[in-house]
Amino acid sequence: MKLENPWKQNPWFESVAVAQERARKRLPQPVYGALVAGSERGQSVSDNEAAFAELGLAPVVAGQQAERDQATTLWGQEISQPVVISPTGVQAVHPDGEVAVARAASNRGTLTGLSNFASKSVEDVTATGARTMFQMYWTGERDVMLQRMQRAQDAGVVGLIATTDWSFSIGRDWGSPEIPEKVDLRTMVRFAPKVATKPRWLWTFGRTGTIPDLTAPNLAPPGEATGPTFFGAYYEWMTTQPPSWDDIAWMREQWQQISGGKPFVLKGVCRLDDALRAVDAGVSGISVSNHGGNNLDGTPAPIRVLAPIAERVGGDIEVVLDGGVRRGSDVVKALALGARAVLIGRAYLWGLAANGEEGVGNVLDILRMGVDSALRGMGLASIHELTPEHLIVPDGFHRTLGGPVPAPAPR
Ligand SMILES: Cc1cc2nc3c(=O)[nH]c(=O)nc-3n(C[C@H](O)[C@H](O)[C@H](O)COP(=O)(O)O)c2cc1C
């Protein structure tokens, strides 16, 4: 009889916080630091999670529903749970990176977002069968943007996410991790002391005979196999003239022509006036988001600005939220305040770092179970029944940014 090692860690984790702790232990410090991210003093990144904890739920004591449904539709796609993978650019934490994430999302019946700074090509990701939303920053010349859109369309993506909120904020009070220009022998020797203390992480790559890839294959010029390095890509982005609302409308129009009308989503909306302008620009959806608090620090948590935006434009376009979602009850709170679904970032990155594809699936399952138990606790049979009345919202919780400015009080 083969005895199981009783001290072997169960790879399944019970909460996103446990996945994060495993990721922290497993990853070399600079790699973990790149996932933690945040900006400036970290006000926004902390508020994203803290704001969810200010909202309460009101349970029933009997009359709970035996069957509870969380399937919905988003941007023309059926999804089995109201949780979608947000595009993130640092998935070289695992050799399978975005491909593992896409497989997990696809197995669970939801969509995956793929960053244009991803470590895997859009062709490799769509080849998994995952329904993929390709994300683009406003970077490069227009003809280059068109080539990238065409490539994504040819690869079979189901929609485009434009992320245009990045403010190039530099300087974190806790210090930024060092990211090498590329991973070659010299870099490996230099990083060796930090990496050698994490043999399990090293082994994940050792097994596949690969090293972490820090290039951006989706930004490769046509006909070239290799994309620019992360820094090359960042430089192009930094030196591109910021977009105007006409540029957003142009991008949407081009995507409409290239894709034959697949959804175009603008990610990073925090203000009511911007949400209205996005509707005017013809977008199919927005993500109410502060880029996970990695951007303009001091931006309130998206959950604080969601309700005024969703109330105003939720009838015209499909509104989602991202930022700070760590448990099923967070998903339920966002839905109750008007989001059609949520996108997750760090939660699945922790899962990926902790246990690859299964870890990402584990995170999606935790969120599904959390949504289910919240619905049960509140006596609801479906996520579609959620309204603001199901929440306990403290006074002054909501913020309307870019809304009507009240007239000054008479002196
Ligand atoms: C490490 C990291 C990399 C990210 N890269 C991108 C990216 O390439 N494109 C993008 O649109 N958003 C990017 N984001 C933002 C996420 O898509 C999402 O808005 C954010 O992570 C949501 O907050 P959460 O991490 O609290 O869930 C990134 C976020 C993190 C943490």
The ligand as a Tripos MOL2 file, in Angstrom:
@<TRIPOS>MOLECULE
LIG
   31    33     1     0     0
SMALL
NO_CHARGES

@<TRIPOS>ATOM
      1 C1         -0.2490   42.7710  -12.7050 C.3       1 LIG1
      2 C2         -1.3630   43.4360  -13.4510 C.ar      1 LIG1
      3 C3         -1.2570   43.6390  -14.8240 C.ar      1 LIG1
      4 C4         -2.2930   44.2540  -15.5170 C.ar      1 LIG1
      5 N1         -2.1930   44.4150  -16.8870 N.ar      1 LIG1
      6 C5         -3.2390   44.9360  -17.5780 C.ar      1 LIG1
      7 C6         -3.2130   45.0090  -19.0020 C.ar      1 LIG1
      8 O1         -2.2480   44.6310  -19.6380 O.2       1 LIG1
      9 N2         -4.3020   45.5330  -19.6240 N.ar      1 LIG1
     10 C7         -5.4110   45.9730  -18.9450 C.ar      1 LIG1
     11 O2         -6.3710   46.4350  -19.5670 O.2       1 LIG1
     12 N3         -5.4560   45.8880  -17.6030 N.ar      1 LIG1
     13 C8         -4.4220   45.3790  -16.9160 C.ar      1 LIG1
     14 N4         -4.4960   45.2650  -15.5540 N.ar      1 LIG1
     15 C9         -5.7400   45.6730  -14.8690 C.3       1 LIG1
     16 C10        -6.7220   44.5030  -14.7950 C.3       1 LIG1
     17 O3         -7.2410   44.1840  -16.0470 O.3       1 LIG1
     18 C11        -7.8980   44.8380  -13.8720 C.3       1 LIG1
     19 O4         -8.4190   46.0950  -14.2470 O.3       1 LIG1
     20 C12        -7.4990   44.8780  -12.3910 C.3       1 LIG1
     21 O5         -6.5420   43.8880  -12.1010 O.3       1 LIG1
     22 C13        -8.7380   44.6690  -11.5380 C.3       1 LIG1
     23 O6         -8.4330   44.7500  -10.1900 O.3       1 LIG1
     24 P1         -8.1590   43.4620   -9.2660 P.3       1 LIG1
     25 O7         -6.7580   43.0380   -9.5790 O.co2     1 LIG1
     26 O8         -8.3130   44.0010   -7.8980 O.co2     1 LIG1
     27 O9         -9.1750   42.4110   -9.6480 O.co2     1 LIG1
     28 C14        -3.4550   44.6680  -14.8330 C.ar      1 LIG1
     29 C15        -3.5520   44.4470  -13.4520 C.ar      1 LIG1
     30 C16        -2.5300   43.8330  -12.7630 C.ar      1 LIG1
     31 C17        -2.6810   43.5910  -11.2880 C.3       1 LIG1
@<TRIPOS>BOND
     1     1     2 1
     2     2     3 ar
     3     2    30 ar
     4     3     4 ar
     5     4     5 ar
     6     4    28 ar
     7     5     6 ar
     8     6     7 ar
     9     6    13 1
    10     7     8 2
    11     7     9 ar
    12     9    10 ar
    13    10    11 2
    14    10    12 ar
    15    12    13 ar
    16    13    14 ar
    17    14    15 1
    18    14    28 ar
    19    15    16 1
    20    16    17 1
    21    16    18 1
    22    18    19 1
    23    18    20 1
    24    20    21 1
    25    20    22 1
    26    22    23 1
    27    23    24 1
    28    24    25 2
    29    24    26 1
    30    24    27 1
    31    28    29 ar
    32    29    30 ar
    33    30    31 1
@<TRIPOS>SUBSTRUCTURE
     1 LIG1         1 GROUP 0 **** ****
